[in-house]
Amino acid sequence: MTITSSTVRSRTDLCTAIENELGGLIGKRASAATVYGPDFARLWELAGQNVLGGKFVRPLLLMETYDALNQTQQSHQNHQETGTAESRHRETAISIAAAIELLHYAFLLHDDVIDGDLVRRGHPNLIGSLLEEAGETARETSGADGTRAGSVLHWAQTGGILMGDMLLAATHQSFARADLPHELRLRLLDLLEHTINETVAGEQLDVGLGDGVIAPDLQTILVMCGYKTATYTFELPLRAAAALAGADFAVENALATAGRHLGLAFQLQDDLLSTFGDPRRHGKDPFSDLREGKETAIIAHARTTTAWPDIEPFFGRPELSVGDGEHVRRHLTRCGAEAFVEGLIEEQMQAFNHQLTSTIPASVRNVLLDLAVQLEGRQS
């Protein structure tokens, strides 16, 4: 799909509409939070700063798919007769799309707590911001000896957990209050519950793999990636768009399958970028996955090679130096782990492209192909 100036304008307009909806959702809750004191209100203020102005990958996917499906359906209808109802329905779709961005941020917050991360995209995340602010207060009250450092970190991470909980509740409220027929609302609520269940199951697998509780075989790692990333980043917005647009269930299922392949490719590529990418572009610690001992497809392959004895002593070492990290990275490349995962990504993209030849309308295929091009060329 060629990205024209009209496409860019449309995407800009969608981003503005989504950001306005998010601003309303967060602003309403931030205002209500003031009654509980400045510390509680600060959670919502920080959440707003982190949520607004993002890439909006998931809500944009929902809305562009929704619009494409409607474009196909309206070619067989009298647009003048359906225009008013469609405008109202589209506003509801934007509300659901914005809620999915809240869901995304809720998952990120809980993930940051689990992983002990304080930075995202080169800037303090909500936990990191709370830590900095509370640390200044602690130094003022306890001096500079750092005796309360652990308590301050606990405070900041608790804020991340609680804010994530509130955003999950806000997401459910948006779905439950959507101006939709009862059966469609229930369908979307079931989809939301399914998404949360799979994402949580994926997170549990991820932690179990990292902690050595679950055997780190390649198939388990790929299942984890599907649950943790593909379900809510691609399958949820695509299924929601199909449901909201009144598409056939066969179309919805085909979109979900395509989204699962694209989502798995996206996660595998993310792992490659984290290990082999340019940290100046992706904004992450270049060796964070290695320091954390994160079980990825890269590591699963390396375990099967003769290079593993040279990698294992450094894997999962929190104090891993830059030199040692570069040593590991060289061995991962030489043993074929980088090329192996690139091959897995290619397999998923081939399956994705094959799925587009089925029952998915041409207008929606263009949306997905456009997204695939963006993901293949990303560096962050």
Sine and cosine of phi, psi and omega as CSV:
sin_phi,cos_phi,sin_psi,cos_psi,sin_omega,cos_omega
0.00,0.00,0.79,-0.61,0.05,-1.00
-0.99,0.13,0.79,-0.61,0.00,-1.00
-1.00,0.10,0.96,-0.27,-0.03,-1.00
-1.00,-0.03,0.12,-0.99,0.02,-1.00
-0.89,0.46,-0.55,0.83,0.02,-1.00
-0.93,0.36,-0.57,0.82,0.06,-1.00
-0.90,0.44,-0.69,0.72,0.01,-1.00
-0.89,0.47,-0.69,0.72,0.02,-1.00
-0.88,0.48,-0.69,0.73,0.00,-1.00
-0.88,0.47,-0.67,0.74,0.00,-1.00
-0.92,0.40,-0.63,0.78,0.04,-1.00
-0.89,0.45,-0.68,0.74,0.03,-1.00
-0.89,0.45,-0.65,0.76,0.03,-1.00
-0.90,0.44,-0.70,0.72,0.02,-1.00
-0.86,0.51,-0.66,0.75,0.02,-1.00
-0.89,0.45,-0.70,0.71,0.00,-1.00
-0.90,0.44,-0.67,0.74,0.01,-1.00
-0.91,0.41,-0.68,0.73,-0.02,-1.00
-0.91,0.41,-0.62,0.79,0.05,-1.00
-0.90,0.45,-0.67,0.74,0.02,-1.00
-0.91,0.42,-0.69,0.72,0.04,-1.00
-0.89,0.45,-0.67,0.74,0.02,-1.00
-0.85,0.52,-0.63,0.77,0.04,-1.00
-0.93,0.37,-0.69,0.72,-0.01,-1.00
-0.88,0.47,-0.70,0.71,-0.04,-1.00
-0.97,0.23,-0.66,0.76,-0.02,-1.00
-0.87,0.49,-0.65,0.76,0.03,-1.00
-0.87,0.48,-0.68,0.73,-0.03,-1.00
-0.97,0.24,-0.55,0.84,0.06,-1.00
-0.91,0.42,-0.62,0.78,0.03,-1.00
-0.91,0.41,-0.69,0.73,0.02,-1.00
-0.92,0.40,-0.44,0.90,-0.07,-1.00
-0.96,0.29,-0.35,0.94,-0.09,-1.00
-0.88,0.47,-0.45,0.89,-0.02,-1.00
-0.91,0.41,-0.35,0.94,-0.03,-1.00
-1.00,-0.09,0.10,0.99,0.08,-1.00
0.96,-0.29,0.29,-0.96,-0.10,-1.00
-0.91,0.42,-0.54,0.84,-0.03,-1.00
-0.92,0.38,-0.64,0.77,0.03,-1.00
-0.94,0.35,-0.68,0.74,0.02,-1.00
-0.89,0.45,-0.55,0.84,-0.01,-1.00
-0.89,0.46,-0.53,0.85,0.05,-1.00
-0.85,0.53,-0.72,0.69,-0.02,-1.00
-0.94,0.34,-0.58,0.82,0.03,-1.00
-0.89,0.45,-0.73,0.69,0.02,-1.00
-0.91,0.41,-0.63,0.77,0.03,-1.00
-0.87,0.49,-0.68,0.73,0.03,-1.00
-0.87,0.49,-0.67,0.75,0.00,-1.00
-0.90,0.45,-0.57,0.82,-0.04,-1.00
-0.99,0.13,-0.57,0.82,-0.06,-1.00
-0.98,0.20,-0.71,0.70,-0.08,-1.00
-0.96,0.29,0.61,-0.79,0.02,-1.00
1.00,0.10,0.20,0.98,0.01,-1.00
-0.99,0.17,-0.11,-0.99,-0.01,-1.00
-0.97,0.23,-0.41,0.91,0.04,-1.00
0.85,0.53,0.65,0.76,-0.03,-1.00
-0.84,0.54,-0.73,0.69,-0.10,-0.99
-0.95,0.30,-0.78,0.63,0.02,-1.00
-0.90,0.44,-0.56,0.83,0.05,-1.00
-0.91,0.41,-0.65,0.76,0.04,-1.00
-0.88,0.48,-0.69,0.73,0.03,-1.00
-0.87,0.49,-0.78,0.63,-0.11,-0.99
-0.94,0.34,-0.63,0.78,0.00,-1.00
-0.93,0.36,-0.58,0.82,0.07,-1.00
-0.94,0.35,-0.68,0.73,0.03,-1.00
-0.86,0.52,-0.74,0.67,-0.02,-1.00
-0.90,0.43,-0.63,0.78,0.00,-1.00
-0.92,0.40,-0.65,0.76,0.04,-1.00
-0.91,0.42,-0.66,0.75,0.03,-1.00
-0.92,0.40,-0.59,0.81,0.04,-1.00
-0.86,0.51,-0.66,0.75,0.02,-1.00
-0.92,0.40,-0.70,0.71,-0.07,-1.00
-0.95,0.33,-0.61,0.80,-0.07,-1.00
-0.96,0.27,-0.26,0.96,0.06,-1.00
-0.91,0.41,-0.29,0.96,0.02,-1.00
-0.96,-0.29,0.16,0.99,-0.05,-1.00
-0.80,-0.60,0.22,-0.98,0.11,-0.99
-0.99,0.10,0.97,-0.26,-0.10,-1.00
-0.87,0.49,-0.55,0.84,-0.03,-1.00
-0.91,0.42,-0.58,0.82,-0.02,-1.00
-0.95,0.30,-0.53,0.85,-0.10,-1.00
-0.98,-0.19,-0.06,1.00,-0.13,-0.99
-0.85,0.52,-0.74,0.67,-0.06,-1.00
-0.91,0.42,-0.73,0.68,0.01,-1.00
-0.90,0.44,-0.63,0.78,-0.01,-1.00
-0.91,0.41,-0.62,0.78,0.03,-1.00
-0.88,0.48,-0.69,0.73,0.01,-1.00
-0.92,0.40,-0.65,0.76,0.00,-1.00
-0.92,0.40,-0.59,0.81,0.00,-1.00
-0.92,0.40,-0.59,0.81,0.07,-1.00
-0.88,0.47,-0.63,0.78,0.06,-1.00
-0.91,0.42,-0.64,0.77,0.03,-1.00
-0.88,0.47,-0.64,0.77,0.04,-1.00
-0.90,0.44,-0.61,0.79,0.04,-1.00
-0.89,0.45,-0.68,0.73,0.04,-1.00
-0.91,0.41,-0.65,0.76,0.02,-1.00
-0.88,0.48,-0.68,0.73,0.02,-1.00
-0.90,0.43,-0.62,0.78,0.01,-1.00
-0.89,0.45,-0.58,0.82,0.03,-1.00
-0.92,0.40,-0.52,0.85,0.08,-1.00
-0.93,0.36,-0.58,0.81,0.11,-0.99
-0.89,0.45,-0.65,0.76,0.03,-1.00
-0.87,0.49,-0.70,0.71,0.04,-1.00
-0.84,0.55,-0.72,0.69,-0.04,-1.00
-0.94,0.35,-0.56,0.83,0.07,-1.00
-0.87,0.49,-0.71,0.70,0.03,-1.00
-0.89,0.45,-0.65,0.76,0.01,-1.00
-0.88,0.48,-0.67,0.74,-0.01,-1.00
-0.88,0.47,-0.75,0.67,0.01,-1.00
-0.90,0.43,-0.61,0.79,0.04,-1.00
-0.90,0.44,-0.65,0.76,0.02,-1.00
-0.89,0.45,-0.61,0.79,0.04,-1.00
-0.91,0.41,-0.74,0.67,-0.04,-1.00
-0.87,0.49,-0.66,0.75,-0.06,-1.00
-1.00,0.06,-0.15,0.99,-0.03,-1.00
0.95,0.32,0.43,0.91,-0.03,-1.00
-0.99,0.11,0.61,-0.79,0.02,-1.00
-0.88,-0.48,-0.10,0.99,-0.08,-1.00
-0.75,-0.66,0.61,-0.79,0.12,-0.99
-0.63,-0.77,0.80,-0.60,-0.05,-1.00
0.81,0.59,0.66,0.75,0.11,-0.99
0.99,0.16,0.06,1.00,-0.02,-1.00
-0.76,-0.65,0.41,-0.91,0.04,-1.00
-0.85,0.52,0.74,-0.67,0.13,-0.99
-0.98,0.20,-0.13,-0.99,-0.02,-1.00
-0.85,0.52,-0.66,0.75,0.00,-1.00
-0.91,0.41,-0.69,0.72,0.02,-1.00
-0.88,0.47,-0.62,0.78,0.03,-1.00
-0.91,0.40,-0.70,0.72,0.04,-1.00
-0.89,0.46,-0.62,0.78,0.00,-1.00
-0.90,0.44,-0.70,0.71,0.01,-1.00
-0.89,0.45,-0.72,0.70,-0.05,-1.00
-0.92,0.38,-0.70,0.72,-0.01,-1.00
-0.94,0.33,-0.52,0.85,0.03,-1.00
-0.89,0.45,-0.63,0.78,0.04,-1.00
-0.89,0.45,-0.67,0.74,0.03,-1.00
-0.90,0.43,-0.67,0.74,-0.02,-1.00
-0.90,0.44,-0.63,0.78,0.02,-1.00
-0.91,0.42,-0.57,0.82,0.02,-1.00
-0.93,0.36,-0.56,0.83,-0.08,-1.00
-1.00,-0.08,-0.40,0.92,-0.08,-1.00
-0.85,-0.53,0.05,1.00,-0.04,-1.00
1.00,0.09,-0.18,-0.98,-0.11,-0.99
-0.97,-0.23,0.30,0.95,-0.09,-1.00
-0.99,0.11,-0.10,1.00,0.08,-1.00
0.95,0.30,0.31,0.95,-0.07,-1.00
-0.92,0.40,-0.34,0.94,-0.04,-1.00
-0.95,-0.32,0.28,0.96,-0.07,-1.00
-0.85,0.53,-0.70,0.72,-0.01,-1.00
-0.89,0.46,-0.64,0.77,0.02,-1.00
-0.91,0.42,-0.61,0.79,-0.01,-1.00
-0.92,0.39,-0.67,0.74,0.04,-1.00
-0.89,0.45,-0.66,0.75,0.04,-1.00
-0.87,0.49,-0.66,0.75,0.04,-1.00
-0.87,0.49,-0.74,0.68,-0.06,-1.00
-0.91,0.40,-0.68,0.73,0.00,-1.00
-0.93,0.36,-0.56,0.83,0.08,-1.00
-0.88,0.47,-0.65,0.76,0.06,-1.00
-0.86,0.51,-0.63,0.78,0.04,-1.00
-0.91,0.42,-0.67,0.74,0.02,-1.00
-0.90,0.44,-0.74,0.68,-0.07,-1.00
-0.92,0.39,-0.63,0.77,0.03,-1.00
-0.91,0.40,-0.63,0.77,0.07,-1.00
-0.88,0.48,-0.66,0.75,0.04,-1.00
-0.88,0.48,-0.70,0.71,-0.02,-1.00
-0.91,0.41,-0.58,0.81,0.02,-1.00
-0.94,0.33,-0.56,0.83,0.11,-0.99
-0.89,0.46,-0.67,0.74,0.03,-1.00
-0.90,0.43,-0.66,0.75,0.00,-1.00
-0.90,0.43,-0.61,0.79,0.04,-1.00
-0.89,0.46,-0.73,0.69,0.01,-1.00
-0.88,0.47,-0.65,0.76,0.02,-1.00
-0.86,0.51,-0.68,0.73,-0.01,-1.00
-0.90,0.44,-0.67,0.74,0.03,-1.00
-0.91,0.41,-0.70,0.71,-0.09,-1.00
-0.93,0.36,-0.51,0.86,-0.04,-1.00
-1.00,-0.08,0.06,1.00,-0.03,-1.00
-0.87,0.50,0.66,-0.75,-0.01,-1.00
-0.98,0.19,0.98,0.19,-0.09,-1.00
-0.65,-0.76,0.36,-0.93,0.13,-0.99
-0.83,0.55,0.53,-0.85,-0.11,-0.99
-0.81,0.58,-0.73,0.69,-0.06,-1.00
-0.91,0.42,-0.62,0.79,0.01,-1.00
-0.93,0.36,-0.63,0.78,0.03,-1.00
-0.89,0.46,-0.69,0.72,0.04,-1.00
-0.89,0.46,-0.62,0.78,0.02,-1.00
-0.88,0.47,-0.67,0.74,0.01,-1.00
-0.94,0.35,-0.61,0.80,0.04,-1.00
-0.91,0.41,-0.63,0.77,0.07,-1.00
-0.89,0.45,-0.63,0.77,0.02,-1.00
-0.90,0.43,-0.65,0.76,0.03,-1.00
-0.89,0.45,-0.71,0.70,-0.01,-1.00
-0.90,0.44,-0.68,0.74,0.04,-1.00
-0.86,0.51,-0.67,0.74,-0.02,-1.00
-0.90,0.44,-0.71,0.70,0.00,-1.00
-0.90,0.43,-0.68,0.73,0.02,-1.00
-0.86,0.51,-0.74,0.68,-0.04,-1.00
-0.93,0.38,-0.62,0.78,-0.01,-1.00
-0.92,0.39,-0.66,0.75,0.04,-1.00
-0.91,0.41,-0.66,0.75,0.05,-1.00
-0.87,0.48,-0.62,0.78,0.05,-1.00
-0.91,0.42,-0.64,0.77,0.03,-1.00
-0.91,0.42,-0.66,0.76,0.03,-1.00
-0.89,0.46,-0.68,0.74,0.07,-1.00
-0.87,0.49,-0.69,0.73,-0.02,-1.00
-0.86,0.51,-0.73,0.68,0.01,-1.00
-0.92,0.39,-0.67,0.74,0.02,-1.00
-0.88,0.48,-0.62,0.79,0.06,-1.00
-0.91,0.41,-0.72,0.69,-0.03,-1.00
-0.91,0.41,-0.56,0.83,-0.02,-1.00
-1.00,0.03,0.00,1.00,0.04,-1.00
0.98,0.19,0.21,0.98,0.01,-1.00
-0.99,0.15,-0.51,0.86,-0.01,-1.00
-0.91,-0.42,0.70,-0.71,-0.04,-1.00
-0.89,0.46,0.75,-0.66,-0.11,-0.99
-1.00,0.07,0.84,0.54,0.06,-1.00
-0.99,0.13,0.38,-0.93,-0.11,-0.99
-0.87,0.50,-0.68,0.73,-0.06,-1.00
-0.89,0.46,-0.67,0.75,0.03,-1.00
-0.90,0.44,-0.64,0.77,0.02,-1.00
-0.90,0.44,-0.65,0.76,0.01,-1.00
-0.93,0.36,-0.62,0.79,0.08,-1.00
-0.88,0.48,-0.70,0.72,0.03,-1.00
-0.85,0.52,-0.70,0.71,0.00,-1.00
-0.88,0.48,-0.65,0.76,0.02,-1.00
-0.89,0.46,-0.73,0.69,0.00,-1.00
-0.91,0.41,-0.70,0.71,-0.18,-0.98
-0.98,0.19,-0.48,0.88,-0.10,-1.00
-0.87,-0.49,-0.80,0.60,-0.14,-0.99
-0.89,0.45,-0.62,0.79,-0.11,-0.99
-0.89,0.45,-0.78,0.62,-0.10,-1.00
-1.00,-0.02,-0.37,0.93,-0.01,-1.00
-0.99,0.13,-0.56,0.83,-0.07,-1.00
-0.85,-0.53,-0.76,0.64,-0.08,-1.00
-0.91,0.42,-0.70,0.72,-0.02,-1.00
-0.86,0.50,-0.83,0.56,-0.03,-1.00
-0.89,0.45,-0.56,0.83,0.00,-1.00
-0.94,0.33,-0.70,0.71,0.04,-1.00
-0.90,0.43,-0.66,0.75,0.00,-1.00
-0.89,0.45,-0.66,0.75,0.02,-1.00
-0.88,0.48,-0.69,0.72,0.00,-1.00
-0.90,0.44,-0.69,0.73,0.01,-1.00
-0.90,0.44,-0.71,0.70,-0.02,-1.00
-0.91,0.41,-0.53,0.85,-0.01,-1.00
-1.00,0.08,-0.06,1.00,0.01,-1.00
0.95,0.30,0.48,0.88,-0.01,-1.00
-0.96,0.29,0.35,-0.93,0.06,-1.00
-0.88,0.48,0.50,-0.87,-0.01,-1.00
-0.89,0.45,-0.50,0.87,0.04,-1.00
-0.90,0.44,-0.62,0.78,0.04,-1.00
-0.92,0.40,-0.69,0.73,0.02,-1.00
-0.86,0.50,-0.70,0.72,0.00,-1.00
-0.91,0.41,-0.64,0.77,0.02,-1.00
-0.90,0.43,-0.65,0.76,0.04,-1.00
-0.90,0.43,-0.66,0.75,-0.01,-1.00
-0.89,0.45,-0.67,0.75,0.01,-1.00
-0.91,0.42,-0.70,0.71,0.05,-1.00
-0.87,0.49,-0.67,0.74,0.00,-1.00
-0.90,0.43,-0.57,0.82,0.00,-1.00
-0.92,0.38,-0.65,0.76,0.06,-1.00
-0.91,0.42,-0.69,0.73,-0.01,-1.00
-0.92,0.40,-0.62,0.78,0.00,-1.00
-0.91,0.40,-0.64,0.77,0.03,-1.00
-0.92,0.40,-0.65,0.76,0.07,-1.00
-0.88,0.47,-0.65,0.76,0.00,-1.00
-0.88,0.48,-0.71,0.70,-0.03,-1.00
-0.93,0.37,-0.66,0.75,0.04,-1.00
-0.89,0.46,-0.63,0.77,0.04,-1.00
-0.92,0.39,-0.60,0.80,0.04,-1.00
-0.88,0.47,-0.65,0.76,0.04,-1.00
-0.90,0.44,-0.64,0.77,0.05,-1.00
-0.89,0.45,-0.71,0.71,0.00,-1.00
-0.89,0.46,-0.64,0.77,-0.02,-1.00
-0.90,0.43,-0.53,0.85,-0.05,-1.00
-1.00,-0.09,-0.64,0.77,-0.11,-0.99
-0.91,-0.42,-0.13,0.99,-0.07,-1.00
-0.97,0.22,0.05,-1.00,0.00,-1.00
-1.00,0.04,0.92,-0.39,-0.04,-1.00
-0.89,0.46,-0.37,0.93,0.04,-1.00
-0.94,0.35,-0.34,0.94,-0.02,-1.00
-0.98,-0.20,-0.61,0.79,-0.02,-1.00
-1.00,-0.06,-0.16,0.99,0.15,-0.99
0.95,0.30,0.21,0.98,-0.01,-1.00
-0.95,-0.31,0.32,-0.95,0.18,-0.98
-0.88,0.48,0.85,-0.52,-0.10,-1.00
-0.89,0.45,-0.33,0.95,-0.04,-1.00
-0.87,-0.49,0.33,0.94,-0.07,-1.00
-0.90,0.44,-0.63,0.78,0.01,-1.00
-0.91,0.42,-0.61,0.80,0.01,-1.00
-0.94,0.33,-0.68,0.73,0.02,-1.00
-0.89,0.45,-0.62,0.78,-0.04,-1.00
-0.96,0.28,-0.38,0.92,-0.10,-0.99
0.97,0.25,0.61,0.79,-0.06,-1.00
-0.96,0.29,0.79,-0.61,-0.01,-1.00
-1.00,0.09,0.97,-0.25,0.02,-1.00
-0.90,-0.43,0.11,-0.99,0.07,-1.00
-0.89,0.46,-0.49,0.87,0.05,-1.00
-0.87,0.50,-0.77,0.64,-0.02,-1.00
-0.93,0.35,-0.61,0.79,0.01,-1.00
-0.85,0.53,-0.66,0.75,0.03,-1.00
-0.94,0.35,-0.70,0.72,-0.03,-1.00
-0.85,0.52,-0.56,0.83,0.00,-1.00
-0.88,0.47,-0.42,0.91,-0.06,-1.00
-1.00,0.00,0.03,1.00,-0.08,-1.00
-0.93,-0.36,0.22,-0.98,0.03,-1.00
-0.95,0.31,-0.15,0.99,0.01,-1.00
-0.99,0.16,-0.24,0.97,-0.11,-0.99
-0.85,0.52,-0.64,0.77,0.03,-1.00
-0.86,0.50,-0.43,0.90,0.04,-1.00
-0.99,0.10,-0.27,0.96,-0.04,-1.00
-0.99,-0.16,-0.66,0.75,-0.15,-0.99
-0.81,0.59,-0.66,0.75,-0.03,-1.00
-0.88,0.48,-0.37,0.93,-0.05,-1.00
-0.98,-0.19,-0.26,0.97,-0.09,-1.00
-0.97,0.26,0.79,-0.62,-0.01,-1.00
0.98,0.19,0.31,0.95,0.02,-1.00
-1.00,-0.08,0.94,-0.34,-0.06,-1.00
-0.84,0.54,-0.53,0.85,-0.07,-1.00
-1.00,-0.04,0.33,0.94,-0.02,-1.00
-0.79,0.62,0.82,-0.57,-0.01,-1.00
-0.99,0.16,0.23,-0.97,0.04,-1.00
-0.88,0.48,-0.69,0.73,0.01,-1.00
-0.88,0.48,-0.70,0.71,0.02,-1.00
-0.92,0.38,-0.58,0.81,0.04,-1.00
-0.89,0.45,-0.67,0.74,0.04,-1.00
-0.92,0.40,-0.57,0.82,0.08,-1.00
-0.86,0.50,-0.73,0.68,0.00,-1.00
-0.90,0.44,-0.69,0.72,-0.03,-1.00
-0.87,0.49,-0.65,0.76,0.04,-1.00
-0.88,0.47,-0.68,0.73,0.01,-1.00
-0.92,0.40,-0.58,0.82,0.03,-1.00
-0.91,0.42,-0.58,0.81,0.05,-1.00
-0.95,0.32,-0.72,0.69,-0.07,-1.00
-0.91,0.41,-0.54,0.84,-0.03,-1.00
-0.99,0.15,-0.04,1.00,0.06,-1.00
1.00,-0.04,0.08,1.00,-0.04,-1.00
-0.90,0.43,-0.65,0.76,0.01,-1.00
-0.89,0.45,-0.74,0.67,0.00,-1.00
-0.91,0.41,-0.58,0.82,0.02,-1.00
-0.88,0.48,-0.72,0.69,-0.02,-1.00
-0.94,0.33,-0.57,0.82,0.10,-0.99
-0.86,0.51,-0.60,0.80,0.06,-1.00
-0.92,0.40,-0.64,0.77,0.06,-1.00
-0.88,0.47,-0.65,0.76,0.02,-1.00
-0.89,0.46,-0.69,0.72,0.02,-1.00
-0.88,0.48,-0.65,0.76,0.04,-1.00
-0.87,0.49,-0.70,0.71,0.00,-1.00
-0.91,0.41,-0.61,0.79,0.01,-1.00
-0.94,0.35,-0.57,0.82,0.07,-1.00
-0.91,0.42,-0.68,0.74,0.04,-1.00
-0.90,0.43,-0.63,0.78,0.05,-1.00
-0.87,0.49,-0.75,0.66,-0.02,-1.00
-0.90,0.43,-0.59,0.81,0.04,-1.00
-0.90,0.43,-0.62,0.79,-0.02,-1.00
-0.91,0.42,-0.46,0.89,-0.04,-1.00
-0.95,0.32,-0.19,0.98,0.01,-1.00
-1.00,0.03,0.00,1.00,-0.08,-1.00
-1.00,0.05,-0.86,-0.51,-0.15,-0.99
-0.99,-0.10,0.12,0.99,-0.05,-1.00
-0.98,0.20,0.81,-0.59,-0.01,-1.00
-0.86,0.52,0.47,-0.88,-0.07,-1.00
-0.85,0.52,-0.64,0.77,-0.03,-1.00
-0.89,0.46,-0.58,0.82,0.02,-1.00
-0.98,0.22,-0.58,0.82,0.07,-1.00
-0.84,0.54,-0.64,0.77,0.01,-1.00
-0.89,0.45,-0.63,0.77,0.04,-1.00
-0.88,0.47,-0.72,0.70,-0.04,-1.00
-0.94,0.35,-0.63,0.77,0.03,-1.00
-0.91,0.42,-0.61,0.79,0.06,-1.00
-0.88,0.48,-0.70,0.71,0.02,-1.00
-0.90,0.44,-0.66,0.75,0.00,-1.00
-0.88,0.48,-0.65,0.76,0.03,-1.00
-0.89,0.45,-0.68,0.73,0.02,-1.00
-0.88,0.47,-0.68,0.73,-0.05,-1.00
-0.94,0.35,-0.61,0.79,-0.02,-1.00
-0.91,0.41,-0.51,0.86,-0.06,-1.00
-0.99,-0.10,0.04,1.00,-0.10,-1.00
-0.96,0.26,0.47,-0.88,0.05,-1.00
-0.85,-0.52,0.08,1.00,-0.02,-1.00
-0.51,-0.86,0.00,0.00,0.00,0.00
